[in-house]
């Protein structure tokens, strides 16, 4: 089988989609000797990179963000030419915009089944945050349009892959009738709970061992709810100036707010990005507690990675990420406010974090190791191809 992933949700610096497609490439190279993989993504220039049964095509595209390095792939003719040349057995579309419609059109023209992966619940993550400034009537109109758009687009795919069971239920309620629940995974060879390097990592970062080290990994953006995190940490620091330290790995539009927090508290360490998975795993292991303020996650990649490294997670209850938290969430914030999150961090930090982390690591490794995840995914691929050939 030759698979083709097609997405513009791809940054060379970070991101769950990048992790997912590269783990898939590695799985094919290690476990599927008769399979091939093709990846089509936007980039700074047009080029083709080739490895063992894997080809990565980048198509020159303009930047959407100078910090995250995401790009808008507009040259759809180039996409079409690659698909015509490669003729994959199945195409997977990884975003809900013009690339998705191009994948569907090319699949129909070439006789190739196309599946869509619902990586981002964009009506909540992006549209609602804009619509709230326009009033209740406009917000309702925008969300109604978003539901119709999602229903129209995703019912055109042979299957819609959804990483969260509750989210799959929501899409079904919106009228998406072809949903398949496919959870994402973690590389347990990299993200594991060996803390032998903890002291060295903290020393390198200049963070005292007696401080409770809080960690956040991800974009600094409104849809990630990072300002709530910053305000909650400011409150904690005011009450306990010598107790907590915040390590942030990521960049984005709200960087200035983070820099102001660092200036005010003197208890913030910032790393713009970490592209090395082994280095990122060391940061997870060095932390006492991972803080995830997001309320619009479709899965929660970083929360899963943190737990696989033996570091417990605290956040705001009620998102689709709840399903991948493998320890008690009783002390999590029940409201999306800085005060509630600060209280949740304070209470959780007083628990036996080592025991919580050990429990989470066992469950993450058992349930979400990538080979297990991809075995299920590839079964779906084969079912889709078989139905398509029969039809």
Buried (B, 14 or more C-beta within 10 A) or exposed (E): BBBBBBBBBBBBBBBBBBBBBBBBBBBBBEEBEEBBBBBBBBBEEEEEEEEEBBBBBBBBBEEEBEBBBBBEBBEBEBBBBBBEEBEBBBBBBBBBBBBBBBBBBBBEEBEBBBBBBBBBBBBBBBBBEEBEEEEEEEBEEBBEEBBEBBBEBBEBBBBBBBBBEEBBEBBBEBEBEBBBBBBBBBBBEBBBBEBEBBEEBBEEBEBEEEBBBBBBBBBBBBBBBBBBBBBBBBBBBEEEEEBBBBBBBBBBBBBEBBEEBBEEBEBBBBBBBBEEBEEBBBBBBBBBBBBBBBBBBBBBBBBBBBBBBBBBBBBBBEBBBBBBBBBEBEBBBEEBBBEBBBBBBBBBBEBEBBEBBBBBBBBBBEBBBBEBBBEEBBEBBEEBBEEBEEE
